[in-house]
Amino acid sequence: MRKNCVVVLINGKRIMFYCGIHMGYLDYHRYPDFSLISKSGEFDNALSCIIITHFHMDHIGALPYFTEVCGYDGPVYMTYPTKALASLMLEDYRQVMVDRRGEEEQFTSKNIVQCMKKVIVDLKCTIQS
């Protein structure tokens, strides 16, 4: 069972809530099955945005993989505290998995930095597209 990614359709907009990992797996099964979002592998047109509500790994763990490896380049929304802690959590996770456990690196520190640059933090705006 792979999950940690919920896509809903609201008023014609496809919104992904969460982009997390399943901590019970040690391979690519830890990620959501992104092929269910877009069979063509083109994610920018398949999603209107991603909304991350908080920084737990089951909600953010796959985000750098999805944005930097899979190529999603659309908007990602989260609060400032979530953004601040997400980058720390993701880098710590990467270091533990790669540096300490010797696992294959699935995303890099640079991927995390680039991913966080795509995050939009603006709680006083209404988004309509």
Secondary structure, DSSP 8 states (H G I E B T S, - for coil): ---S-EEEEETTEEEEE-----TT-SSGGGS--GGGT-TTS--TTT-SEEE-----HHHHTTHHIIIIIS---S-EE--HHHHHHHHHHHHHHHIIIIIIT----SS-HHHHHHHHHTEE--TT-----
